[in-house]
Amino acid sequence: MRMITGATRLYAIVGDPIAQAKSPQIYNARLEAAGVDAALVPWRLSAEAFDIGMRGLICAGNLDGLVFTYPHKQAALAFADIVTQRARQVGACNAMRRRGDGRWEADMFDGVGLVRALQDAGRPVAGETVWLVGAGGAGRAIAFALAEAGARRLHVTDIEIERSACIVEDVTAAHPQCEARASTPRLEEIGVLINATTVGLDGGDASPIDSVAGLPAGLAVVDIVPREDTALLALARRSGCRTVSGAAMIAGQAQAVLDFFADAG
């Protein structure tokens, strides 16, 4: 087992709740395998305590990077001195690094991780018709990444209709080759279904499409919630679908985030 010493550099994953986070296992295994004397630790901050907690975190001299999960991806941008084009486009970030000059730089890797996870599962998104459920910070990042990766058509739905419409408008402007719609498609029309909501975070949650008794067997189903036992994934497995979990998405983005941290200049 790797020894943590006073010289070990720290990263933190910040969210609320945080006990369910898979990132510490995934990131720390990669850091150890690479021989890097650093560790990622979970850091629970409520929305009410976020501002004061972040002011303390970014002042810690042995902290080199931050990973953000629900509900802080949008609020975190206010603490960045530099925001990449990708994070600015999405309006949220899930990673910040301390640069060599002491400034903090924010970027967004949620969509990158999901696209990689689908590719690793044998379902690249190029040419696909995708139904994205959820138009929050993660959903917005995923929508842009899907369009950039060559998705042919993108349906976006959210309980807040204006959020869906906003994503569709912005994705269309940035990637006109992807036909984006704020609509709910028929299951037979799509090749990939993605839950980008927090439904499923609680083990007792129903599926975000719980009125459906079954899914087409040829569908690829992604649930970004970091649990293997969500109702949506259970439904997908019963239906014979290929599934991608939140843990797979985190693994897909982990190396990109670690590379981002390592190349801080």
DACOR-V738574 format. One record per pair of residues at least 4 apart in sequence whose C-alpha atoms are under 6 Angstrom apart, sorted by the first residue. I is the first residue (numbers start at 1). J is the second residue. Records with the same first field share a line. If there is no record, write none. Layout:
I = J  J
This chain:
8 = 37  38
9 = 38  62
10 = 38  39  40  63
11 = 40  63  64  65  66
12 = 40  41  42  66
13 = 42  43  66  67  68
14 = 43  44  68
15 = 44  45  69  70
16 = 44  45  46
18 = 44
23 = 27
24 = 28  40
28 = 39
31 = 36
32 = 36
45 = 49  50
46 = 50
49 = 53
50 = 54
64 = 97  98
65 = 96  97  98
66 = 95  96
67 = 94  95
68 = 73  94
72 = 76
73 = 92  93  94
74 = 92
80 = 104  105  106
81 = 103  104  105
82 = 105
83 = 105  106
84 = 107
85 = 89
87 = 91  92  93  107  108
90 = 140  141
92 = 137
93 = 106  107  108
94 = 108
95 = 106  107
96 = 105  106
97 = 104  105  261
98 = 102  103  104
99 = 103  264  265
100 = 265
111 = 141  142  145
113 = 249  252  253
114 = 249
116 = 252
117 = 248  249  252
118 = 123  124
119 = 123  124
125 = 151
126 = 149  150  151
127 = 150  151  152
128 = 151  152  191
129 = 152  153  154  190  191
130 = 154  190  192  193
131 = 155  193
132 = 156  194
133 = 157  195  196
134 = 139  157  158  196  197
135 = 139  140  158  163  164
136 = 140
139 = 196
146 = 151
147 = 151  178
152 = 178
153 = 178  179  180
154 = 180
155 = 180  181  182  183
156 = 164  182  183
157 = 164  182  183
158 = 164
164 = 182
165 = 182
167 = 171
168 = 172  180  181
171 = 175
172 = 176
191 = 219
192 = 219  220  221
193 = 221
194 = 221  222  223
195 = 223
196 = 224
200 = 205  230
201 = 225
206 = 231
207 = 231  232
214 = 239
215 = 239
217 = 239  240  241
218 = 241
219 = 241
220 = 241  242  243
221 = 243
222 = 243  244  245
223 = 245  246
224 = 246
225 = 246
226 = 246  247
236 = 241
237 = 241
250 = 254
255 = 259
